[in-house]
């Protein structure tokens, strides 16, 4: 086993043991206080979901991010269904949660493919990814506003989008400056 494989094995083991201990502690606390599993079902489900998403990053040698995104794409709906069942079947959990999670997954896949295809440099790709977050945020707000009495865009949205634009511009110019300096220095 080479050094990188050893490190990945250790990280995988630590993550798995930490998740297992977290689950075990939740079960013990919940059973000792309530005598049955109640609130602990939330962290248990969430920890298992997290484990299913993180482990591919250390399990595989190639396409780690793609495999973690595939895992997220596969397990998000079952995770939401389980949470909905634990909550007791609220009328907003699935109608809001599933479409918004699918939008979020689509956005993450879009960023992933941007990094695979854009040849302009990582900083500029980050800048574009941040800017793409603005229409995603507007779409999510529009979906939420259908279910609750809330405007699509409010003061906090405008502030958030303004900050995203500023961060996007800053990362764009950092990338452009780094590329320019690299060209000047012959590298």
Backbone as a printed PyTorch tensor [residue, N CA C, xyz], in Angstrom:
tensor([[[  0.8570,  -1.1720,   0.0000],
         [  0.0000,   0.0000,   0.0000],
         [  0.9050,   1.2370,   0.0000]],

        [[  0.7090,   2.1280,  -0.9920],
         [  1.5510,   3.3190,  -1.0540],
         [  1.1150,   4.3450,  -0.0170]],

        [[  1.8700,   5.4210,   0.0890],
         [  1.6360,   6.4220,   1.1210],
         [  0.2710,   7.0880,   0.9900]],

        [[ -0.1080,   7.4520,  -0.2400],
         [ -1.4110,   8.1030,  -0.4510],
         [ -2.5610,   7.1590,  -0.1130]],

        [[ -2.4200,   5.8910,  -0.4910],
         [ -3.4570,   4.9020,  -0.1630],
         [ -3.5580,   4.7240,   1.3440]],

        [[ -2.4220,   4.7560,   2.0330],
         [ -2.4310,   4.6390,   3.4930],
         [ -3.1430,   5.8270,   4.1290]],

        [[ -2.8540,   7.0220,   3.6420],
         [ -3.5010,   8.2220,   4.1670],
         [ -5.0020,   8.1570,   3.9130]],

        [[ -5.4020,   7.7680,   2.7050],
         [ -6.8240,   7.6480,   2.3860],
         [ -7.5060,   6.6040,   3.2640]],

        [[ -6.8140,   5.4910,   3.5170],
         [ -7.3770,   4.4530,   4.3860],
         [ -7.5630,   4.9890,   5.8070]],

        [[ -6.5670,   5.7150,   6.2950],
         [ -6.6590,   6.2780,   7.6500],
         [ -7.7920,   7.2960,   7.7240]],

        [[ -7.9000,   8.1760,   6.7230],
         [ -8.9680,   9.1850,   6.7070],
         [-10.3330,   8.5050,   6.6510]],

        [[-10.4660,   7.5090,   5.7750],
         [-11.7170,   6.7460,   5.6620],
         [-12.0890,   6.0890,   6.9790]],

        [[-11.1070,   5.5160,   7.6230],
         [-11.3410,   4.8430,   8.9000],
         [-11.7460,   5.8420,   9.9770]],

        [[-11.0530,   6.9700,  10.0380],
         [-11.3760,   7.9930,  11.0330],
         [-12.7870,   8.5370,  10.8000]],

        [[-13.1250,   8.8300,   9.5400],
         [-14.4700,   9.3320,   9.2210],
         [-15.5220,   8.2940,   9.5960]],

        [[-15.2820,   7.0420,   9.2360],
         [-16.2430,   5.9800,   9.5260],
         [-16.4130,   5.7760,  11.0270]],

        [[-15.3070,   5.7520,  11.7530],
         [-15.3850,   5.5750,  13.2030],
         [-16.0690,   6.7700,  13.8730]],

        [[-15.7640,   7.9630,  13.3930],
         [-16.3980,   9.1590,  13.9440],
         [-17.9020,   9.1190,  13.7030]],

        [[-18.2970,   8.7500,  12.5040],
         [-19.7300,   8.6260,  12.1960],
         [-20.3760,   7.5670,  13.0740]],

        [[-19.7260,   6.4010,  13.1870],
         [-20.2670,   5.3210,  14.0070],
         [-20.4040,   5.7570,  15.4680]],

        [[-19.3740,   6.4190,  15.9970],
         [-19.4330,   6.8840,  17.3820],
         [-20.5320,   7.9200,  17.5750]],

        [[-20.6730,   8.8270,  16.6070],
         [-21.7410,   9.8190,  16.6830],
         [-23.1120,   9.1610,  16.7340]],

        [[-23.3000,   8.1630,  15.8910],
         [-24.5680,   7.4230,  15.8770],
         [-24.7720,   6.6880,  17.1960]],

        [[-23.7320,   6.0220,  17.6600],
         [-23.8240,   5.2620,  18.8980],
         [-24.1360,   6.1700,  20.0930]],

        [[-23.4710,   7.3040,  20.1720],
         [-23.7210,   8.2470,  21.2710],
         [-25.1590,   8.7650,  21.2190]],

        [[-25.6430,   9.0950,  20.0260],
         [-27.0330,   9.5540,  19.8900],
         [-28.0110,   8.4810,  20.3540]],

        [[-27.7700,   7.2430,  19.9500],
         [-28.6620,   6.1450,  20.3430],
         [-28.6480,   5.9590,  21.8580]],

        [[-27.4430,   5.9250,  22.4490],
         [-27.3350,   5.7310,  23.9010],
         [-28.0380,   6.8610,  24.6530]],

        [[-27.7680,   8.1160,  24.2550],
         [-28.3990,   9.2540,  24.9390],
         [-29.9160,   9.2160,  24.7910]],

        [[-30.3840,   8.9730,  23.5790],
         [-31.8190,   8.9710,  23.3330],
         [-32.5170,   7.8470,  24.1030]],

        [[-31.9290,   6.6410,  24.0990],
         [-32.5270,   5.5150,  24.8210],
         [-32.4940,   5.7380,  26.3350]],

        [[-31.4190,   6.3500,  26.8260],
         [-31.3400,   6.5500,  28.2760],
         [-32.3060,   7.6310,  28.7570]],

        [[-32.6000,   8.6160,  27.9300],
         [-33.5040,   9.6950,  28.3370],
         [-34.9670,   9.3590,  28.0370]],

        [[-35.2340,   8.8790,  26.8260],
         [-36.6150,   8.6460,  26.3930],
         [-37.0470,   7.1750,  26.4340]],

        [[-36.0760,   6.2600,  26.4580],
         [-36.4200,   4.8480,  26.4500],
         [-36.7040,   4.3010,  25.0640]],

        [[-36.6710,   5.1560,  24.0620],
         [-36.8560,   4.7320,  22.6660],
         [-36.1740,   5.7590,  21.7570]],

        [[-36.0550,   5.4050,  20.4900],
         [-35.4180,   6.3190,  19.5420],
         [-36.4290,   7.3700,  19.0990]],

        [[-36.1260,   8.6310,  19.3670],
         [-36.9970,   9.7400,  18.9540],
         [-36.1520,  10.7530,  18.1890]],

        [[-35.6060,  11.7270,  18.8950],
         [-34.8330,  12.7890,  18.2580],
         [-33.5660,  12.2640,  17.5880]],

        [[-33.0250,  11.1460,  18.0780],
         [-31.7590,  10.6310,  17.5420],
         [-31.8850,  10.1650,  16.0970]],

        [[-33.0980,   9.9190,  15.6450],
         [-33.2690,   9.4960,  14.2490],
         [-32.8100,  10.5760,  13.2710]],

        [[-32.9320,  11.8540,  13.6520],
         [-32.4690,  12.9420,  12.7770],
         [-30.9530,  12.9020,  12.5780]],

        [[-30.1630,  12.9290,  13.6770],
         [-28.7160,  12.8810,  13.4430],
         [-28.2410,  11.5510,  12.8680]],

        [[-28.8930,  10.4360,  13.2440],
         [-28.4780,   9.1370,  12.7020],
         [-28.6400,   9.1320,  11.1820]],

        [[-29.8100,   9.5580,  10.7150],
         [-30.0690,   9.6080,   9.2710],
         [-29.1010,  10.5630,   8.5820]],

        [[-28.8770,  11.7150,   9.1850],
         [-27.9960,  12.7200,   8.5850],
         [-26.5510,  12.2540,   8.5460]],

        [[-26.1030,  11.5990,   9.6070],
         [-24.7240,  11.0890,   9.6420],
         [-24.5290,  10.0140,   8.5760]],

        [[-25.4900,   9.1040,   8.4450],
         [-25.3850,   8.0680,   7.4100],
         [-25.3700,   8.6780,   6.0060]],

        [[-26.2160,   9.6810,   5.7960],
         [-26.2490,  10.3700,   4.5050],
         [-24.9100,  11.0350,   4.2270]],

        [[-24.3830,  11.7400,   5.2140],
         [-23.0780,  12.3850,   5.0670],
         [-22.0000,  11.3650,   4.7430]],

        [[-22.0120,  10.2440,   5.4460],
         [-21.0180,   9.1970,   5.2230],
         [-21.0820,   8.6940,   3.7780]],

        [[-22.2970,   8.4930,   3.2670],
         [-22.4570,   8.0100,   1.8910],
         [-21.9230,   9.0050,   0.8560]],

        [[-21.9090,  10.2800,   1.1960],
         [-21.4210,  11.3060,   0.2660],
         [-19.9110,  11.4820,   0.3820]],

        [[-19.3820,  11.4310,   1.5950],
         [-17.9580,  11.7270,   1.8150],
         [-17.0390,  10.5550,   1.4740]],

        [[-17.4490,   9.3550,   1.7890],
         [-16.5720,   8.1930,   1.6020],
         [-16.0750,   8.0290,   0.1570]],

        [[-16.8960,   8.2860,  -0.8820],
         [-16.3470,   8.1570,  -2.2430],
         [-15.1300,   9.0460,  -2.5120]],

        [[-15.0000,  10.1360,  -1.7680],
         [-13.8450,  11.0150,  -1.9570],
         [-12.5390,  10.3280,  -1.5500]],

        [[-12.6290,   9.3290,  -0.6930],
         [-11.4340,   8.6350,  -0.2210],
         [-11.3910,   7.1690,  -0.6390]],

        [[-12.4830,   6.6620,  -1.1740],
         [-12.5750,   5.2550,  -1.5480],
         [-11.9560,   4.9950,  -2.9260]],

        [[-12.1340,   5.9190,  -3.8330],
         [-11.7530,   5.6870,  -5.2210],
         [-10.4970,   6.4630,  -5.5840]],

        [[ -9.7840,   5.9560,  -6.5790],
         [ -8.5570,   6.6160,  -7.0180],
         [ -8.8350,   7.6820,  -8.0740]],

        [[ -9.8760,   7.4790,  -8.8800],
         [-10.1630,   8.4040,  -9.9840],
         [-11.5990,   8.9000,  -9.8800]],

        [[-11.8170,  10.0880, -10.4210],
         [-13.1660,  10.6730, -10.5020],
         [-13.8670,  10.7150,  -9.1460]],

        [[-13.1420,  11.1010,  -8.1180],
         [-13.6820,  11.0970,  -6.7600],
         [-14.8660,  12.0410,  -6.6090]],

        [[-14.7100,  13.2500,  -7.1310],
         [-15.7850,  14.2380,  -6.9970],
         [-17.0150,  13.7740,  -7.7710]],

        [[-16.8070,  13.2340,  -8.9660],
         [-17.9360,  12.7360,  -9.7520],
         [-18.6790,  11.6370,  -8.9880]],

        [[-17.9420,  10.7440,  -8.3780],
         [-18.5780,   9.6470,  -7.6430],
         [-19.3010,  10.1660,  -6.3980]],

        [[-18.7430,  11.1640,  -5.7400],
         [-19.4340,  11.7600,  -4.5870],
         [-20.7140,  12.4620,  -5.0500]],

        [[-20.6600,  13.1360,  -6.2080],
         [-21.8660,  13.7760,  -6.7510],
         [-22.9090,  12.7400,  -7.1760]],

        [[-22.4520,  11.6360,  -7.7320],
         [-23.3880,  10.5540,  -8.0730],
         [-24.0470,  10.0340,  -6.8050]],

        [[-23.2530,   9.8320,  -5.7780],
         [-23.8000,   9.3640,  -4.4990],
         [-24.8180,  10.3670,  -3.9500]],

        [[-24.4880,  11.6380,  -3.9830],
         [-25.4240,  12.6740,  -3.5370],
         [-26.6960,  12.6420,  -4.3710]],

        [[-26.5340,  12.5330,  -5.6780],
         [-27.6940,  12.5120,  -6.5770],
         [-28.6000,  11.3180,  -6.3080]],

        [[-28.0160,  10.1830,  -5.9780],
         [-28.7940,   8.9690,  -5.7230],
         [-29.4860,   9.0160,  -4.3650]],

        [[-28.7750,   9.4880,  -3.3530],
         [-29.2780,   9.3450,  -1.9780],
         [-30.0460,  10.5440,  -1.4350]],

        [[-30.0900,  11.6730,  -2.1380],
         [-30.7690,  12.8440,  -1.5840],
         [-32.2790,  12.6200,  -1.4420]],

        [[-32.9160,  12.0390,  -2.4530],
         [-34.3670,  11.8220,  -2.3790],
         [-34.7110,  10.8040,  -1.2840]],

        [[-34.0360,   9.6410,  -1.2150],
         [-34.3220,   8.7340,  -0.0930],
         [-34.0840,   9.3970,   1.2720]],

        [[-33.0340,  10.2110,   1.3710],
         [-32.7680,  10.9250,   2.6210],
         [-33.9330,  11.8360,   2.9860]],

        [[-34.4320,  12.5890,   2.0210],
         [-35.5730,  13.4740,   2.2790],
         [-36.8360,  12.6830,   2.6160]],

        [[-37.0330,  11.5520,   1.9550],
         [-38.1920,  10.7100,   2.2660],
         [-38.1170,  10.1680,   3.6950]],

        [[-36.9360,   9.7490,   4.1090],
         [-36.7630,   9.2570,   5.4760],
         [-37.0030,  10.3860,   6.4720]],

        [[-36.4160,  11.5710,   6.2100],
         [-36.6560,  12.7120,   7.1020],
         [-38.1390,  13.0530,   7.1810]],

        [[-38.7960,  13.0310,   6.0490],
         [-40.2280,  13.3260,   6.0260],
         [-40.9950,  12.3100,   6.8740]],

        [[-40.6010,  11.0560,   6.7830],
         [-41.2470,  10.0060,   7.5840],
         [-40.9880,  10.2300,   9.0800]],

        [[-39.7620,  10.5860,   9.4250],
         [-39.4210,  10.8320,  10.8330],
         [-40.2250,  12.0230,  11.3690]],

        [[-40.3180,  13.0710,  10.5580],
         [-41.0560,  14.2690,  10.9740],
         [-42.5400,  13.9610,  11.1340]],

        [[-43.0350,  13.0550,  10.3470],
         [-44.4510,  12.7160,  10.4250],
         [-45.2220,  13.1580,   9.2050]],

        [[-44.5350,  13.3850,   8.1130],
         [-45.2090,  13.6960,   6.8560],
         [-45.7880,  15.0920,   6.7840]],

        [[-44.9380,  16.0950,   6.9460],
         [-45.4220,  17.4710,   6.8260],
         [-45.7950,  17.7570,   5.3830]],

        [[-46.6500,  18.7500,   5.1920],
         [-47.1230,  19.0250,   3.8290],
         [-46.1400,  19.8580,   3.0120]],

        [[-45.0970,  20.4130,   3.6310],
         [-44.1470,  21.2360,   2.8790],
         [-42.7950,  20.5660,   2.6580]],

        [[-42.4450,  19.5770,   3.4660],
         [-41.1120,  18.9760,   3.4020],
         [-40.7720,  18.4560,   2.0010]],

        [[-41.5910,  17.5840,   1.4640],
         [-41.2750,  16.9990,   0.1590],
         [-41.5800,  17.9310,  -1.0090]],

        [[-42.7100,  18.6550,  -1.0120],
         [-42.9580,  19.5520,  -2.1490],
         [-41.9220,  20.6690,  -2.2920]],

        [[-41.3290,  21.0930,  -1.1850],
         [-40.2730,  22.1160,  -1.2680],
         [-38.9020,  21.4560,  -1.3260]],

        [[-38.6800,  20.4490,  -0.4660],
         [-37.3590,  19.8440,  -0.3310],
         [-36.8460,  19.1490,  -1.5720]],

        [[-37.7020,  18.3810,  -2.2210],
         [-37.2430,  17.6280,  -3.3910],
         [-36.8840,  18.5540,  -4.5510]],

        [[-37.7550,  19.4840,  -4.9630],
         [-37.3560,  20.3570,  -6.0850],
         [-36.1200,  21.2070,  -5.7830]],

        [[-36.0250,  21.7170,  -4.5550],
         [-34.8690,  22.5480,  -4.2240],
         [-33.5940,  21.7120,  -4.1870]],

        [[-33.6730,  20.5050,  -3.6560],
         [-32.4810,  19.6580,  -3.6500],
         [-32.0710,  19.2790,  -5.0760]],

        [[-33.0430,  19.0440,  -5.9510],
         [-32.7120,  18.7300,  -7.3450],
         [-32.0640,  19.9250,  -8.0400]],

        [[-32.5470,  21.1260,  -7.7400],
         [-31.9200,  22.3370,  -8.2920],
         [-30.4860,  22.4560,  -7.7840]],

        [[-30.3030,  22.2060,  -6.4800],
         [-28.9670,  22.2660,  -5.9060],
         [-28.0200,  21.2500,  -6.5230]],

        [[-28.5180,  20.0440,  -6.7410],
         [-27.6910,  19.0050,  -7.3600],
         [-27.3500,  19.3880,  -8.7950]],

        [[-28.3330,  19.9020,  -9.5260],
         [-28.0740,  20.3530, -10.8930],
         [-26.9980,  21.4270, -10.8990]],

        [[-27.0740,  22.3670,  -9.9560],
         [-26.0750,  23.4410,  -9.8520],
         [-24.6900,  22.8580,  -9.5640]],

        [[-24.6100,  21.8750,  -8.6630],
         [-23.3110,  21.2680,  -8.3570],
         [-22.7340,  20.5230,  -9.5580]],

        [[-23.6070,  19.8130, -10.2980],
         [-23.1400,  19.1390, -11.5140],
         [-22.6800,  20.1660, -12.5510]],

        [[-23.3920,  21.2870, -12.6340],
         [-23.0110,  22.3410, -13.5720],
         [-21.6060,  22.8680, -13.2330]],

        [[-21.3610,  23.0990, -11.9480],
         [-20.0370,  23.5620, -11.5150],
         [-18.9810,  22.5040, -11.8300]],

        [[-19.3050,  21.2630, -11.5600],
         [-18.3710,  20.1670, -11.8370],
         [-17.9770,  20.1650, -13.3160]],

        [[-18.9780,  20.2580, -14.2010],
         [-18.6740,  20.2430, -15.6320],
         [-17.9720,  21.5220, -16.0860]],

        [[-18.2460,  22.6340, -15.4260],
         [-17.4930,  23.8630, -15.7320],
         [-16.0160,  23.6470, -15.4580]],

        [[-15.6870,  23.0450, -14.3270],
         [-14.2920,  22.8090, -14.0000],
         [-13.6470,  21.8090, -14.9560]],

        [[-14.4270,  20.8840, -15.4960],
         [-13.8840,  19.9290, -16.4560],
         [-13.6470,  20.5630, -17.8230]],

        [[-14.5240,  21.5000, -18.2060],
         [-14.4930,  21.9900, -19.5830],
         [-13.8530,  23.3630, -19.7680]],

        [[-13.9550,  24.2390, -18.7880],
         [-13.4020,  25.5880, -18.9620],
         [-11.8780,  25.5370, -18.8880]],

        [[-11.2470,  26.1260, -19.8490],
         [ -9.7830,  26.1340, -19.9100],
         [ -9.2170,  27.5050, -19.5310]],

        [[-10.0350,  28.3220, -18.8700],
         [ -9.6130,  29.6780, -18.5420],
         [ -8.8800,  29.7760, -17.2130]],

        [[ -8.8270,  28.7300, -16.4510],
         [ -8.1800,  28.7570, -15.1490],
         [ -9.2000,  28.5920, -14.0410]],

        [[ -8.7240,  28.0910, -12.9130],
         [ -9.6230,  27.7720, -11.8120],
         [-10.2670,  29.0080, -11.2040]],

        [[ -9.5310,  30.1010, -11.0740],
         [-10.0830,  31.3010, -10.4610],
         [-11.2490,  31.8480, -11.2740]],

        [[-11.1050,  31.8650, -12.5600],
         [-12.1780,  32.3840, -13.4190],
         [-13.3610,  31.4250, -13.4100]],

        [[-13.0900,  30.1330, -13.3600],
         [-14.1710,  29.1520, -13.2640],
         [-14.9240,  29.3160, -11.9410]],

        [[-14.2000,  29.5810, -10.8720],
         [-14.8510,  29.8560,  -9.5850],
         [-15.7300,  31.0940,  -9.7110]],

        [[-15.2270,  32.1210, -10.3740],
         [-15.9880,  33.3540, -10.5720],
         [-17.2910,  33.0880, -11.3220]],

        [[-17.2120,  32.3220, -12.3930],
         [-18.4070,  31.9690, -13.1660],
         [-19.3640,  31.1320, -12.3170]],

        [[-18.8190,  30.2080, -11.5470],
         [-19.6530,  29.3550, -10.6870],
         [-20.4170,  30.1880,  -9.6660]],

        [[-19.7580,  31.1680,  -9.0880],
         [-20.4260,  32.0450,  -8.1130],
         [-21.5360,  32.8330,  -8.7970]],

        [[-21.2610,  33.3690,  -9.9690],
         [-22.2820,  34.1410, -10.6940],
         [-23.4870,  33.2680, -11.0490]],

        [[-23.2490,  32.0060, -11.3830],
         [-24.3500,  31.0960, -11.6960],
         [-25.2170,  30.8050, -10.4770]],

        [[-24.6660,  31.0520,  -9.2950],
         [-25.4370,  30.8700,  -8.0710],
         [-26.5700,  31.8700,  -7.9290]],

        [[-26.4550,  33.0130,  -8.5950],
         [-27.5000,  34.0350,  -8.4890],
         [-28.8020,  33.5710,  -9.1360]],

        [[-28.8010,  33.1230, -10.3980],
         [-30.0690,  32.6260, -10.9430],
         [-30.5970,  31.3980, -10.1960]],

        [[-29.6890,  30.5740,  -9.6790],
         [-30.1250,  29.4220,  -8.8840],
         [-30.8550,  29.9130,  -7.6320]],

        [[-30.2940,  30.9210,  -6.9790],
         [-30.9420,  31.4880,  -5.7970],
         [-32.3080,  32.0790,  -6.1100]],

        [[-32.4150,  32.7360,  -7.2530],
         [-33.7010,  33.3260,  -7.6580],
         [-34.7250,  32.2270,  -7.9450]],

        [[-34.2860,  31.1580,  -8.6070],
         [-35.1950,  30.0380,  -8.8980],
         [-35.6730,  29.3880,  -7.5970]],

        [[-34.7490,  29.1920,  -6.6530],
         [-35.1200,  28.5990,  -5.3670],
         [-36.1010,  29.5130,  -4.6330]],

        [[-35.8240,  30.8150,  -4.6180],
         [-36.7340,  31.7640,  -3.9630],
         [-38.1160,  31.7430,  -4.6210]],

        [[-38.1400,  31.6490,  -5.9440],
         [-39.4280,  31.5930,  -6.6510],
         [-40.2030,  30.3430,  -6.2650]],

        [[-39.5040,  29.2150,  -6.1320],
         [-40.1850,  27.9720,  -5.7460],
         [-40.7230,  28.0740,  -4.3210]],

        [[-39.9310,  28.6370,  -3.4250],
         [-40.3720,  28.7730,  -2.0320],
         [-41.5600,  29.7240,  -1.9400]],

        [[-41.5280,  30.7910,  -2.7260],
         [-42.6130,  31.7770,  -2.6550],
         [-43.9560,  31.2000,  -3.1020]],

        [[-43.9210,  30.1150,  -3.8800],
         [-45.1660,  29.4520,  -4.2710],
         [-45.8480,  28.7780,  -3.0850]],

        [[-45.0540,  28.3690,  -2.0970],
         [-45.5870,  27.6170,  -0.9650],
         [-45.8490,  28.4690,   0.2670]],

        [[-45.0630,  29.5030,   0.4260],
         [-45.2520,  30.3670,   1.5890],
         [-45.4070,  31.7940,   1.1020]],

        [[-46.0080,  32.6090,   1.9180],
         [-46.2380,  34.0040,   1.5540],
         [-44.9490,  34.7890,   1.7590]],

        [[-44.0950,  34.7470,   0.7530],
         [-42.7940,  35.3960,   0.8370],
         [-42.4360,  35.9210,  -0.5430]],

        [[-41.8940,  37.1410,  -0.6170],
         [-41.5230,  37.6620,  -1.9410],
         [-40.3650,  36.8620,  -2.5460]],

        [[-40.3100,  36.8630,  -3.8580],
         [-39.2360,  36.1350,  -4.5460],
         [-37.8780,  36.7490,  -4.2160]],

        [[-37.8040,  38.0590,  -4.2420],
         [-36.5590,  38.7420,  -3.9100],
         [-36.8590,  39.7690,  -2.8250]],

        [[-36.1010,  39.6750,  -1.7260],
         [-36.2490,  40.6540,  -0.6590],
         [-34.8850,  41.3150,  -0.4020]],

        [[-34.8230,  42.1030,   0.6490],
         [-33.5980,  42.8600,   0.9530],
         [-32.4060,  41.9380,   1.1520]],

        [[-32.6180,  40.8320,   1.8700],
         [-31.5130,  39.9100,   2.1320],
         [-31.0250,  39.2430,   0.8510]],

        [[-31.9320,  38.9540,  -0.0580],
         [-31.5340,  38.3740,  -1.3440],
         [-30.6680,  39.3640,  -2.1180]],

        [[-31.1120,  40.6040,  -2.1530],
         [-30.3460,  41.6300,  -2.8730],
         [-28.9530,  41.7680,  -2.2630]],

        [[-28.8840,  41.7840,  -0.9300],
         [-27.5900,  41.8580,  -0.2560],
         [-26.7320,  40.6410,  -0.6050]],

        [[-27.3280,  39.4440,  -0.5450],
         [-26.5860,  38.2150,  -0.8610],
         [-26.0820,  38.2210,  -2.3000]],

        [[-26.9400,  38.6140,  -3.2300],
         [-26.5320,  38.6310,  -4.6400],
         [-25.4620,  39.6770,  -4.8810]],

        [[-25.5600,  40.8100,  -4.1930],
         [-24.5250,  41.8390,  -4.3100],
         [-23.1820,  41.3300,  -3.8160]],

        [[-23.1920,  40.6220,  -2.6940],
         [-21.9510,  40.0480,  -2.1630],
         [-21.4100,  38.9940,  -3.1240]],

        [[-22.2980,  38.1840,  -3.6790],
         [-21.8540,  37.1660,  -4.6440],
         [-21.2160,  37.8080,  -5.8640]],

        [[-21.8050,  38.9000,  -6.3470],
         [-21.2320,  39.6110,  -7.4990],
         [-19.8560,  40.1520,  -7.1470]],

        [[-19.7190,  40.7520,  -5.9640],
         [-18.4170,  41.2960,  -5.5550],
         [-17.3700,  40.1870,  -5.4400]],

        [[-17.7340,  39.0730,  -4.8170],
         [-16.7900,  37.9600,  -4.6820],
         [-16.4330,  37.4060,  -6.0550]],

        [[-17.4080,  37.3260,  -6.9360],
         [-17.1560,  36.8320,  -8.2910],
         [-16.1860,  37.7470,  -9.0340]],

        [[-16.3840,  39.0370,  -8.9180],
         [-15.4910,  40.0010,  -9.5780],
         [-14.0820,  39.8990,  -9.0030]],

        [[-13.9920,  39.7950,  -7.6800],
         [-12.6790,  39.6900,  -7.0380],
         [-11.9610,  38.4230,  -7.4960]],

        [[-12.6560,  37.2820,  -7.4940],
         [-12.0010,  36.0400,  -7.9260],
         [-11.6340,  36.0850,  -9.4040]],

        [[-12.4670,  36.7430, -10.2020],
         [-12.1490,  36.8890, -11.6250],
         [-10.8400,  37.6480, -11.7980]],

        [[-10.7050,  38.7810, -11.0930],
         [ -9.4970,  39.5910, -11.2390],
         [ -8.2770,  38.9320, -10.6070]],

        [[ -8.4670,  38.1670,  -9.5620],
         [ -7.3460,  37.3970,  -9.0080],
         [ -6.8550,  36.4030, -10.0530]],

        [[ -7.7920,  35.6860, -10.6710],
         [ -7.4200,  34.7230, -11.7050],
         [ -6.7640,  35.3740, -12.9010]],

        [[ -7.3160,  36.4850, -13.3100],
         [ -6.7520,  37.1980, -14.4660],
         [ -5.3570,  37.7220, -14.1450]],

        [[ -5.1780,  38.2680, -12.9450],
         [ -3.8710,  38.7870, -12.5380],
         [ -2.8570,  37.6590, -12.4350]],

        [[ -3.2590,  36.5510, -11.8360],
         [ -2.3420,  35.4090, -11.7170],
         [ -1.9410,  34.8700, -13.0880]],

        [[ -2.9120,  34.8030, -13.9990],
         [ -2.6110,  34.3260, -15.3520],
         [ -1.6590,  35.2860, -16.0490]],

        [[ -1.8970,  36.5810, -15.8920],
         [ -1.0500,  37.6030, -16.5170],
         [  0.3690,  37.5430, -15.9440]],

        [[  0.4970,  37.3990, -14.6100],
         [  1.8050,  37.3100, -13.9860],
         [  2.5360,  36.0450, -14.4240]],

        [[  1.7960,  34.9820, -14.5820],
         [  2.3860,  33.7110, -15.0160],
         [  2.9290,  33.8370, -16.4410]],

        [[  2.1720,  34.5270, -17.3010],
         [  2.6260,  34.7360, -18.6850],
         [  3.8450,  35.6430, -18.7370]],

        [[  3.8700,  36.6770, -17.8860],
         [  5.0020,  37.5910, -17.8430],
         [  6.2770,  36.8960, -17.3810]],

        [[  6.1180,  35.9440, -16.4510],
         [  7.2760,  35.2470, -15.9010],
         [  7.6500,  34.0310, -16.7330]],

        [[  6.9880,  33.8510, -17.8630],
         [  7.3400,  32.7780, -18.7740],
         [  6.8880,  31.4030, -18.3330]],

        [[  5.8520,  31.3390, -17.4960],
         [  5.4110,  30.0310, -17.0200],
         [  3.9970,  29.9030, -17.2450]]])
